[in-house]
Amino acid sequence: MKKLINAPDQVVPDALRGLAAAHPELAVDVAARTVVRRDAPVAGKVGLVSGGGTGHEPLHAGFVGPGMLDAACPGEVFTSPVPDQMAAATRAVDGGAGVLHIVKNYTGDVLNFRMAAELCEDEGVEVRQVVVDDDVAVTDSLYTAGRRGTGATVFVEKLAGAAADTGAPLAEVAAVARRVDACSRSFGVALTACTTPAKGTPTFDLPADELELGIGIHGEPGRERRPMMSAREIAEAVLDAVLADLPPGGPVLALVNGMGATPLLELYVLYGEVDRILRERGVEVARCLVGNYVTSLDMAGCSITLCRVDDALLRLWDAPVRTPALRWGC
């Protein structure tokens, strides 16, 4: 294993110290394991909190800032944060209008966020929870009951964050988040396994001439293994699965996401195929993102997420955002 680390058990605090140094607009508490926008709480605005295991950067800490999240709770690598972290972040962003928890559908995340919400509600903070479950590859997995939460988390955090910035009440912000999740579908592909700092070896065995369709962001098994495919063939297989389950409707937001070790050159090759296929099938791409947004450490591979949108959601998408990993209109 060759990684830019000091020690496996210090990866998360060391990374948080680096994040704090690189982004002074964030208030990073290394001991408490919270990342909060420095101007929080914003009076009268719904606070947005998300989090999960580290190893998926820039998700979630990279999306803290105006127009998106108010706070993130980073757990250990591929491990859920604990309720005390989540409760501390919730208190830190409560500006009197309530707090929305955006939770990927992994059992530990869901349970711990629920416990944190109960702690904060006992203190008089109104909390709502929205669970993201967009992955169509499998119904249940090693970590979930039901579908996994993956790439659509970026869409939920951005669109709900924009709604919160308009001054919308908690119920309305939560409704936007639920709608985005309901209109989104994702599917991932692994070309190689990832290596966690603690383990030091690949988390699963994937022969050099094979890929896995439907892989999870922690290396969970997918639908099937196949001989290595071209970008065109991968795009066809992934979009077949996504479009078969995507609700009918108008244009889409499209995310072609790298899993951590796939060069941007290859992601653009893949997006070219995605754009071509969607056009051929009569699906209009209203906006797109191409890059590393929901990763799996050093896994080579990709995921594709589509979300049906209308003019109202597009206005929220185009609204200004200023975070370490996503920014425009500022």
C-alpha positions in Angstrom: 0.0 0.0 0.0 1.3 3.4 -1.0 -0.7 6.3 0.3 -0.1 9.9 1.3 -0.7 9.3 5.0 1.1 9.5 8.3 -0.5 6.6 10.0 -3.7 4.6 9.2 -5.4 5.5 12.5 -4.7 9.2 12.0 -6.1 9.6 8.5 -9.4 11.3 9.4 -8.0 13.8 11.9 -5.1 14.6 9.7 -7.4 15.2 6.7 -9.6 17.4 8.8 -6.7 19.5 9.9 -5.7 19.8 6.2 -9.3 20.8 5.3 -9.3 23.5 7.9 -6.0 24.9 6.7 -7.2 24.9 3.1 -10.7 26.3 3.8 -10.7 28.9 6.5 -14.4 29.7 5.6 -15.2 26.4 7.4 -15.2 25.8 11.2 -13.6 22.4 11.5 -13.6 20.8 15.0 -11.1 17.9 14.7 -11.9 16.5 18.2 -15.7 16.6 17.7 -15.4 15.5 14.1 -17.7 18.2 12.7 -17.4 20.6 9.7 -19.6 23.7 9.9 -19.9 26.8 7.8 -18.3 29.6 9.8 -21.3 31.9 9.7 -23.6 29.3 11.2 -26.2 29.4 12.5 -27.9 31.6 10.0 -30.9 33.1 11.7 -34.3 32.1 10.3 -32.8 29.7 7.8 -33.3 25.9 7.8 -30.0 24.2 8.6 -28.9 21.2 6.5 -26.7 18.5 8.0 -25.4 15.4 6.3 -22.6 13.0 6.9 -21.2 9.5 6.7 -18.0 7.6 6.6 -15.0 9.2 5.1 -13.4 7.8 2.0 -16.1 9.3 -0.3 -14.7 12.8 -0.6 -15.7 15.4 -1.5 -18.9 14.0 -0.1 -19.9 15.4 2.5 -17.6 17.9 4.0 -16.7 19.3 0.6 -20.3 20.4 0.1 -20.5 22.6 3.2 -21.1 26.2 2.5 -23.7 28.8 1.3 -26.2 27.2 -1.1 -25.6 23.6 0.1 -24.9 22.1 3.5 -24.5 23.9 6.8 -22.6 21.1 8.4 -21.2 17.6 7.8 -20.2 14.8 10.2 -17.3 12.7 9.0 -17.0 9.2 10.4 -14.0 6.9 10.3 -13.3 5.5 6.8 -16.4 3.7 5.6 -17.9 3.9 9.1 -20.9 5.9 10.2 -20.5 9.0 12.4 -21.8 8.6 15.9 -25.0 10.3 17.2 -23.0 12.8 19.4 -21.3 14.2 16.3 -24.6 14.6 14.5 -26.3 16.2 17.5 -23.4 18.7 17.9 -23.6 19.6 14.2 -27.4 20.0 14.4 -27.1 22.3 17.4 -24.4 24.4 15.6 -26.6 25.1 12.6 -30.0 25.6 14.3 -31.0 29.2 13.4 -34.5 28.8 14.8 -36.2 27.4 11.6 -35.3 23.7 12.2 -32.8 21.4 10.8 -32.9 18.8 8.0 -30.8 15.7 8.1 -29.9 14.3 4.7 -29.0 10.6 5.2 -27.7 8.1 2.7 -29.5 4.8 3.1 -26.9 2.8 5.1 -28.1 1.2 8.3 -25.6 2.8 10.6 -26.1 6.3 9.2 -29.9 6.0 9.4 -30.0 4.7 13.0 -27.4 7.2 14.3 -29.0 10.2 12.6 -32.3 9.1 14.1 -30.8 9.0 17.6 -29.2 12.4 17.1 -32.6 13.8 16.0 -34.3 12.5 19.1 -31.5 14.1 21.3 -32.0 17.4 19.6 -35.8 17.3 19.6 -35.7 16.7 23.4 -33.8 20.1 23.5 -36.5 21.8 21.5 -34.8 21.7 18.0 -37.2 20.6 15.2 -35.6 18.0 13.0 -36.7 16.3 9.8 -34.9 13.4 8.1 -34.7 12.5 4.4 -33.1 9.2 3.4 -31.5 9.0 0.0 -31.9 5.6 -1.7 -31.2 6.1 -5.4 -29.1 3.1 -6.3 -31.0 0.7 -8.7 -28.3 -2.0 -8.8 -29.6 -4.0 -5.8 -32.6 -3.9 -3.5 -30.7 -5.0 -0.3 -27.0 -5.0 0.4 -24.5 -5.8 3.1 -25.1 -2.3 4.6 -28.7 -1.5 3.8 -32.3 -2.5 4.0 -33.5 -1.3 0.6 -31.6 0.6 -2.0 -28.3 2.2 -1.2 -27.8 6.0 -1.2 -25.2 7.1 -3.7 -24.8 9.9 -6.4 -28.2 11.5 -5.9 -27.0 12.7 -2.5 -25.2 15.5 -4.4 -28.4 16.5 -6.1 -30.4 16.4 -2.8 -27.9 18.5 -0.9 -27.6 21.1 -3.7 -31.3 21.5 -4.4 -32.5 21.4 -0.8 -29.6 23.8 0.1 -30.9 26.2 -2.5 -34.4 25.9 -1.2 -33.3 26.6 2.3 -31.4 29.7 1.1 -34.7 31.2 -0.2 -36.1 31.1 3.3 -38.4 28.2 2.7 -39.7 26.5 5.9 -38.5 23.2 7.1 -41.4 21.2 5.7 -40.9 22.7 2.2 -37.1 22.1 2.2 -37.7 18.5 3.3 -40.3 18.1 0.5 -37.8 19.3 -2.1 -35.2 16.8 -0.8 -37.7 13.9 -0.9 -38.8 14.9 -4.4 -35.3 14.9 -5.7 -34.6 11.5 -4.2 -37.8 10.1 -5.7 -36.8 11.5 -9.2 -33.2 10.2 -9.1 -31.7 6.8 -10.0 -28.0 5.7 -10.0 -25.8 2.8 -10.9 -22.1 2.2 -10.3 -19.3 0.2 -12.0 -16.0 -0.9 -10.5 -12.9 -1.6 -12.6 -10.7 -2.2 -9.5 -11.2 -2.6 -5.8 -10.4 0.1 -3.3 -7.8 -0.1 -0.4 -8.7 1.2 3.0 -5.8 2.6 5.0 -6.5 0.3 7.9 -6.6 -2.9 5.8 -3.8 -2.1 3.5 -4.9 -4.5 0.8 -7.8 -4.4 -1.7 -11.2 -4.8 -0.1 -12.3 -7.5 -2.7 -10.8 -9.4 -5.5 -11.5 -8.3 -9.1 -9.5 -9.9 -11.8 -7.7 -7.5 -14.2 -9.8 -8.5 -17.2 -13.2 -8.1 -15.4 -15.4 -5.4 -14.1 -18.3 -5.4 -11.6 -21.7 -3.9 -12.6 -23.7 -2.4 -9.7 -21.0 -2.0 -7.2 -21.6 0.0 -4.0 -19.5 2.9 -2.8 -18.0 0.7 0.0 -17.1 -2.1 -2.4 -20.4 -4.0 -1.8 -21.2 -6.6 -4.4 -23.2 -5.6 -7.5 -25.4 -7.4 -9.9 -22.8 -9.3 -11.9 -19.2 -9.5 -13.2 -18.4 -9.3 -16.8 -15.3 -9.3 -19.0 -13.9 -5.7 -19.4 -16.1 -3.5 -21.6 -15.6 -0.4 -23.6 -16.9 3.0 -22.4 -19.7 2.7 -25.0 -20.7 -0.7 -23.7 -20.5 0.4 -20.0 -22.7 3.5 -20.8 -25.3 1.3 -22.5 -25.4 -1.2 -19.7 -25.7 1.4 -16.9 -28.3 3.6 -18.7 -30.4 0.5 -19.5 -30.6 -0.1 -15.7 -31.1 3.6 -14.8 -33.7 4.4 -17.4 -35.7 1.2 -16.8 -36.4 2.5 -13.3 -36.3 6.3 -13.7 -39.7 8.0 -13.4 -41.0 9.3 -16.8 -41.0 13.0 -17.4 -39.0 15.9 -18.7 -35.3 16.7 -18.9 -32.7 15.4 -16.5 -29.7 16.4 -14.4 -26.9 14.0 -15.3 -23.9 13.1 -13.1 -21.0 11.1 -14.4 -19.1 10.5 -11.2 -15.6 9.0 -10.8 -15.0 6.6 -8.0 -11.7 8.1 -7.0 -9.0 6.7 -9.3 -10.6 7.2 -12.8 -8.9 10.1 -14.7 -11.1 12.9 -15.9 -10.0 12.1 -19.4 -11.9 8.8 -19.1 -14.9 10.3 -17.4 -15.3 12.7 -20.4 -15.1 9.8 -22.8 -17.9 8.1 -20.8 -20.0 11.3 -20.6 -19.8 11.6 -24.4 -21.3 8.2 -24.7 -23.9 9.0 -22.1 -24.9 12.2 -23.9 -25.2 10.4 -27.2 -27.3 7.6 -25.8 -29.7 9.9 -24.0 -30.2 12.0 -27.1 -30.9 8.9 -29.1 -33.5 7.8 -26.6 -35.2 11.2 -26.5 -33.9 12.3 -23.0 -32.9 15.9 -22.8 -29.9 16.7 -20.5 -30.7 20.1 -18.9 -27.5 20.2 -16.8 -24.6 17.9 -16.1 -21.7 17.3 -13.7 -18.6 15.3 -14.7 -15.9 14.5 -12.1 -15.3 13.0 -8.7 -18.1 13.8 -6.3 -19.0 10.6 -4.5 -15.9 8.4 -4.4 -14.7 5.2 -2.9 -11.1 6.0 -1.9 -8.9 4.8 -4.8 -11.4 2.6 -6.7 -11.3 2.9 -10.4 -14.8 3.1 -11.9 -17.7 5.3 -12.2 -21.4 5.9 -11.4 -24.1 7.5 -13.4 -27.0 9.4 -11.8 -30.0 10.9 -13.6 -32.7 13.1 -11.9 -35.9 14.3 -13.6 -36.3 18.0 -13.2 -38.7 20.8 -14.1 -38.2 24.6 -14.2 -38.6 25.0 -10.4 -35.8 22.4 -9.7 -33.6 23.9 -12.4 -33.9 27.3 -10.8 -32.7 25.7 -7.5 -29.9 24.0 -9.3 -28.7 27.2 -11.0 -28.9 29.2 -7.7 -25.5 30.3 -6.3 -23.4 27.8 -4.3 -20.1 28.3 -2.7 -18.4 25.2 -1.2 -15.0 23.6 -1.5 -16.1 21.1 -4.1 -19.0 22.9 -5.9 -19.4 26.5 -6.7 -21.0 28.8 -9.2 -22.9 32.0 -9.4 -21.0 33.6 -6.6 
